[in-house]
Amino acid sequence: MAKGKIRHVTIIGVGLLGGSAGLAIKAHDPAVRVAGVGRRRSSLDAALEAGAIDTAHLDPAKAVADSDLVILATPVGAFERHLRAIAPHLRRGALVTDVGSTKAEVVRTAERVLGRGGPFVGSHPMAGSEHKGVAFARADLFTGATCIVTPTSHTPAALARRAERLWENLGMRVLRMSPAAHDRATARVSHLPHALAALMMMMPAKADLPVAATGFRDATRLAGGDPEMWRDVFLTNRRAVLSALDSLDESLMRLRDLLELGDAEGIEKFLATAKKRRDNTIAQTWQDRRVAME
């Protein structure tokens, strides 16, 4: 988001991600005016009080009329309804993007509703938490994190670059991927972990829970996420998630074989490989965050 280019932003959905986007945009350039769109007046009032938005709207069509940038931050299952509502009211040259966790179906829908040559460019900022609502929004939520931008062969190069600059100016490292490649990767590193956290939360008997400590809490943290949002994530990326689950089945069977055989060396090698991979990933994450904050 280059200064002097964007002066009015509309964010549809002012929860954790939408509220954080509003705070981050206003921190980057206080001259930008942010309109928030929500389903309930109470959530909009909370976003106003938090300083995430400047004006509150229940009707997205009215909110976007003067906007240079529109960000969809609702569960992805609601995107088509919002896109159809705003399509006739978008100003010429406006950029429309999103913060959704799936992309192939989202991009197809947006191109069908708004046109293949723009104004939509898919985005997925890989930031957030298990918490829900604008009360947990932070201006620095995106700092040092990665945002995946997913233009297609029909997306004008200048429009894709505008979407990338938006997230770069909010402190993010931007990667460009196709919508399909994005969905395959996030199924393995984001969607499958959430499914596993939910499954692990359902595994213990009630009598087991009093002995649960930090390991169990850390491993199941993602299960505290918004069920509505994650329902839509699984449904709009179900093929890639099913593929990830199939791969998990194979990995579990290999581990089960090691245990069945009592293969101490094989078990230790498996655990050491996982530890090394995690240590390297965490080190790179902190390096990216330090660079972004310099």
C-alpha positions in Angstrom: 0.0 0.0 0.0 1.9 3.0 -1.2 1.2 6.3 0.4 -0.8 8.6 -1.8 -2.5 5.7 -3.6 -5.0 4.3 -1.1 -7.1 6.6 1.0 -10.2 4.6 1.7 -10.4 0.9 2.7 -13.4 -1.3 3.4 -12.9 -4.4 5.5 -15.8 -6.9 5.4 -15.6 -8.9 8.6 -14.0 -7.1 11.5 -12.9 -10.1 13.7 -9.3 -11.0 14.5 -7.9 -10.8 11.0 -10.1 -8.0 9.7 -9.6 -6.0 12.9 -5.8 -6.5 12.8 -5.7 -5.5 9.1 -7.5 -2.3 10.0 -5.2 -1.5 12.9 -2.1 -2.3 10.7 -3.3 -0.2 7.8 -4.0 2.7 10.0 -0.6 2.3 11.8 1.2 2.3 8.4 -0.7 5.4 7.2 -2.9 7.3 9.7 -4.5 9.2 6.8 -6.3 6.1 5.5 -9.9 5.9 6.4 -11.2 2.4 7.2 -14.8 1.3 6.9 -15.9 -1.9 8.6 -18.7 -4.1 7.5 -20.3 -6.7 9.9 -23.4 -8.7 10.6 -24.0 -7.3 14.1 -23.9 -3.8 15.4 -22.2 -5.0 18.6 -19.2 -6.4 16.8 -18.9 -3.2 14.7 -19.1 -1.1 17.9 -16.3 -3.2 19.4 -14.2 -2.5 16.2 -14.8 1.2 16.5 -13.8 1.2 20.1 -10.6 -0.7 19.3 -9.7 1.8 16.6 -9.7 -0.8 13.9 -12.2 1.0 11.8 -13.4 4.6 11.4 -17.0 4.0 10.2 -19.3 1.0 10.7 -21.7 -0.4 8.2 -24.2 -3.3 8.0 -24.6 -2.9 4.2 -21.4 -3.8 2.3 -22.7 -2.1 -0.9 -22.7 1.3 0.7 -19.4 0.8 2.4 -17.4 0.1 -0.7 -18.6 2.9 -2.9 -15.6 5.1 -2.3 -13.0 2.5 -1.5 -9.7 2.0 -3.2 -9.2 -1.3 -1.4 -11.7 -4.0 -0.2 -10.6 -6.8 2.0 -12.8 -9.9 2.6 -12.2 -11.2 6.1 -15.3 -13.3 6.8 -15.4 -17.1 6.7 -14.8 -18.1 3.0 -18.2 -19.6 2.7 -19.7 -16.1 2.8 -17.4 -14.7 0.1 -19.7 -15.2 -2.9 -22.6 -13.5 -1.2 -20.4 -10.5 -0.3 -18.8 -10.3 -3.8 -22.2 -10.3 -5.5 -23.4 -7.5 -3.1 -20.4 -5.3 -3.8 -19.8 -6.0 -7.5 -22.1 -3.2 -8.9 -20.8 -0.6 -6.4 -17.0 -1.0 -6.7 -15.2 2.1 -7.9 -13.1 1.9 -11.1 -9.5 0.8 -10.2 -10.4 -0.6 -6.8 -8.4 -3.7 -5.6 -10.4 -6.5 -3.9 -8.5 -9.1 -1.9 -9.1 -11.4 1.0 -7.5 -13.2 4.0 -9.1 -16.6 3.4 -7.3 -19.8 4.1 -8.2 -21.5 0.8 -7.7 -20.1 -2.6 -8.7 -22.3 -5.6 -12.4 -22.1 -5.0 -12.3 -18.6 -3.7 -10.4 -17.3 -6.8 -12.8 -19.2 -9.2 -15.8 -17.6 -7.4 -14.3 -14.1 -7.5 -13.4 -14.3 -11.2 -16.9 -15.6 -12.0 -18.5 -12.7 -10.1 -16.1 -9.8 -10.7 -14.4 -10.9 -14.0 -11.2 -12.6 -14.9 -9.1 -9.5 -15.5 -9.6 -8.1 -12.0 -10.2 -6.5 -9.6 -9.7 -9.5 -7.4 -6.3 -10.9 -6.3 -6.4 -13.7 -3.7 -4.3 -13.3 -0.5 -3.6 -15.5 2.5 -1.7 -13.9 5.3 -0.4 -16.8 7.4 -1.0 -15.1 10.7 -3.6 -15.4 13.4 -4.4 -17.3 16.5 -7.0 -19.7 18.0 -8.9 -16.6 19.4 -11.9 -15.1 17.7 -13.0 -11.5 17.6 -11.7 -8.0 17.3 -10.8 -7.9 21.0 -7.7 -10.0 20.1 -6.8 -7.9 17.0 -3.3 -6.4 17.0 -1.6 -4.0 14.6 1.6 -6.1 14.6 -0.2 -9.4 14.0 1.2 -9.6 10.4 4.8 -8.4 11.2 7.3 -11.0 10.1 4.7 -13.5 8.9 4.3 -14.8 5.4 1.5 -13.8 3.0 0.7 -15.9 0.0 -0.7 -14.0 -3.0 -2.4 -16.1 -5.7 -2.9 -14.2 -9.0 -3.9 -16.3 -12.1 -2.9 -16.1 -15.7 -5.7 -13.6 -16.2 -4.6 -11.2 -13.4 -3.0 -7.9 -14.6 0.6 -7.8 -13.4 0.1 -4.3 -11.9 -2.9 -5.5 -9.9 -1.0 -8.4 -8.5 1.9 -6.2 -7.5 -0.5 -3.8 -5.7 -1.7 -6.7 -3.6 1.8 -7.7 -2.8 2.8 -4.2 -1.8 -0.2 -4.1 0.6 1.1 -7.0 2.6 4.7 -5.9 2.3 3.9 -2.6 3.8 2.2 -4.4 6.7 5.5 -6.1 7.5 4.9 -9.4 5.7 7.1 -11.6 3.6 5.2 -12.2 0.3 5.2 -15.4 -1.7 3.4 -15.8 -5.0 1.8 -19.1 -5.7 -1.0 -20.5 -7.9 -4.3 -21.1 -6.1 -3.9 -24.8 -6.5 -0.3 -24.9 -5.2 -1.4 -22.8 -2.3 -4.2 -25.2 -1.4 -2.0 -28.3 -1.6 0.7 -26.7 0.6 -1.7 -25.2 3.2 -3.6 -28.5 3.5 -0.4 -30.1 4.8 1.0 -27.3 7.0 -2.2 -25.6 8.2 -5.4 -27.5 7.6 -4.2 -30.9 8.6 -2.6 -29.7 11.9 -6.0 -28.1 12.8 -7.8 -31.4 12.1 -5.2 -33.3 14.2 -5.6 -30.9 17.1 -9.4 -31.4 17.0 -9.0 -35.2 16.8 -6.5 -35.2 19.7 -8.9 -33.1 21.8 -11.5 -35.8 21.3 -9.2 -38.7 22.1 -8.8 -38.7 25.9 -11.5 -40.0 28.2 -12.9 -37.5 30.7 -10.9 -39.2 33.5 -7.6 -38.6 31.6 -8.0 -34.8 31.4 -6.9 -33.9 35.0 -3.4 -35.2 34.2 -3.1 -33.1 30.9 -0.3 -30.7 31.1 1.4 -28.1 28.8 2.3 -30.7 26.1 -1.4 -31.6 25.6 -2.4 -27.9 25.8 0.2 -26.9 23.2 -0.6 -29.8 20.9 -4.4 -29.1 20.9 -4.2 -25.2 20.9 -5.5 -25.1 17.3 -8.7 -26.9 18.3 -9.8 -23.6 19.9 -10.2 -22.0 16.5 -13.5 -20.7 15.1 -15.6 -23.7 14.1 -17.5 -21.8 11.4 -14.3 -20.6 9.7 -12.7 -24.0 9.8 -15.8 -25.8 8.5 -15.5 -23.6 5.4 -11.8 -24.2 5.1 -12.2 -28.0 5.1 -15.1 -27.9 2.7 -13.5 -25.5 0.2 -10.2 -27.4 0.2 -11.5 -30.9 0.8 -9.6 -32.7 -2.0 -6.2 -31.4 -0.7 -7.2 -32.1 2.9 -8.2 -35.6 2.0 -4.9 -36.2 0.2 -3.1 -34.9 3.3 -5.1 -37.3 5.5 -4.2 -40.2 3.2 -0.5 -39.3 3.6 -0.9 -39.1 7.3 -2.5 -42.5 7.4 0.6 -43.9 5.6 3.0 -42.1 8.1 1.1 -43.4 11.1 1.3 -46.9 9.8 5.1 -46.6 9.4 5.4 -45.4 13.0 3.1 -48.1 14.1 5.3 -50.7 12.4 8.4 -49.3 14.2 6.5 -49.6 17.5 5.2 -53.1 16.7 8.8 -54.2 16.0 10.2 -52.5 19.0 12.7 -50.8 16.6 14.5 -48.4 19.0 16.9 -47.1 16.4 14.1 -46.5 13.9 12.0 -44.7 16.4 14.9 -42.5 17.5 15.7 -41.7 13.9 12.1 -40.8 13.2 12.0 -38.4 16.3 15.4 -36.9 15.5 14.4 -36.1 11.9 11.2 -34.4 13.1 13.1 -32.4 15.8 15.7 -31.2 13.3 13.1 -30.1 10.8 11.2 -28.3 13.5 14.3 -26.6 14.9 15.3 -25.3 11.5 11.8 -24.1 10.8 11.5 -22.2 14.1 15.0 -20.6 13.5 14.0 -19.4 10.0 10.7 -18.0 11.4 12.5 -15.9 14.0 15.0 -14.7 11.4 12.2 -13.6 9.1 10.6 -11.7 12.0 13.8 -9.9 12.9 14.4 -8.9 9.3 10.8 -7.6 9.0 11.2 -5.5 12.2 14.5 -3.9 11.3 
